[in-house]
Amino acid sequence: MQASEQERAFLDTVCQEVRWQAAHPCIRAELCDHIEDQKEALLRSGLAPEAAQEKTLRELGEPEMLGQLFDASYRPAATFGVLAPIVLYALLGIVFRLLVYRMSGTAAWTGFLLAVVLGGAGIALLFRLNLYRLGRFGWLTYAAFLGIVIVIPAVYSAVIGQVTPESTIYLEVRYLWMLFPLIYGLLLYRLRGLGSFGILAAAALVGVPFLLSAVLFWSGFYWEGIACFASLWMLIYAIQSSFFHCNKALAIALILFFVPLLIGLFLISEPYRVARLLAVLNPARDPMGDGWLVLRIREVISHAAILGEGSALPTAAQEVAARFGESTNSQSLLLAMLAYRYGLAVAALPVIGLCVWIGYGITRVRNLGSTLGKLLASAILLVFGAQAVLSIAVFFGYPLWYSAVFPFLTDNTLAFLMNLLLAGLLASLLRTDGLYQDTQYRKKRLRLRLE
């Protein structure tokens, strides 16, 4: 056999002994580097190429024994602590729909059970997916996101002559914004070493889709806002981690200056937006009338007991409690209604459980060896955390968004499905921990040639 064939056969035999197939490329790369270094040393000592190849492989030992040693070293990281709570919350979601929302109707249950099946299948599939290999497809994934979330709904609306968000397919595909921080993490990793240009490009990659959705579809910006928050946090983390080789303090200061400025300009562009924001503090001034609902939420909470059903509600609050679950806005009252019907202690349990799960995830993410893995896993935890914070804000009577979703428990089928998929992606990232480590990179220089 030729030398290259001999080496390939040796590597194949080694990998046959390693049960975790995801580790095979890493093992091959590690052995190839060692073989090449040893061969070069033997060639410099005067050996012929064929002899150097044979001696190198012989010194490595029997490939079967070497493969067994690699098999003992390369094992998937445990993910029970990540997936077990998700299974519990998914089961709680079914219980909540039976006992809390009292969901009825064949169509509603068919859609939800389909989401459970698809979510379970998605977790099983994504659990085996190696997200680290998707880094090379970051730009393609970003283009696909823009096409599905922005271009297709816009073209569809233009063709059928419907321009309001309620009449477009955007209300369905907008849930894909939950995946945007993951896509953005792939692009951030690709922009490493590009200096100030990389920071500007990274900021534009967040701003462009958000502005397009704001101009083309007015839809409340709940999922869009969560995605932008998570993405901007990741950008600040990337700058702090010296991704771009620039003045970190200045870059972060500019982001912290311009982002609130743009948010302020967005709010003052329409007077009612500022009024509605101030209405969170003074509900009676809400120009859209939703301040009435804020007052009712606070009445429900104030009448809740530590355990068991709360005391009698005023007439207006009774109407809100009776209609709980009938509309999308009322779904954000989940924690408040749990507190009133079953007690504050019961309402606190899912909140504490989710916070503990997120905290456990943070400790796992901090120990990841790859910065790309940290970016992607942090993006998922930020999406979960933002949902929890906005739901808790409603519980305390400060509804920044009336469509707030508590992961898995709120009666929102598409959000339930997407959260299951995000949990599967997080487990996949943590499972492959140890296969990938950061490589050194240098500052890149952009070269422009004019012809």
Secondary structure, 3 states (H helix, E strand, C coil): CCHHHHHHHHHHHHHHCCCCHHHHHHHHHHHHHHHHHHHHHHHHCCCCHHHHHHHHHHHHCCHHHHHHHHHHHCCCCCCHHHHHHHHHHHHHHHHHHHHCCCCCCHHHHHHHHHHHHHHHHHHHHHHCCCHHHHHHHHHHHHHHHHHHHHHHHHHHHHHHCCCCHHHCCHHHHHHHHHHHHHHHHHHHHHCCCCHHHHHHHHHHHHHHHHHHHHHHCCCCCHHHHHHHHHHHHHHHHHHHCCCCCCCHHHHHHHHHHHHHHHHHHHHHCCHHHHHHHHHCCCHHHCCCCCHHHHHHHHHHHHCCCCCCCCCCCCHHHHHHHHCCCCCHHHHCCHHHHHHHHHCHHHHHHHHHHHHHHHHHHHHHHHCCCCHHHHHHHHHHHHHHHHHHHHHHHHHCCCCCCCCCCCCCCCCCHHHHHHHHHHHHHHHHHHHCCCCCCCCCCCCCCCCCCCC
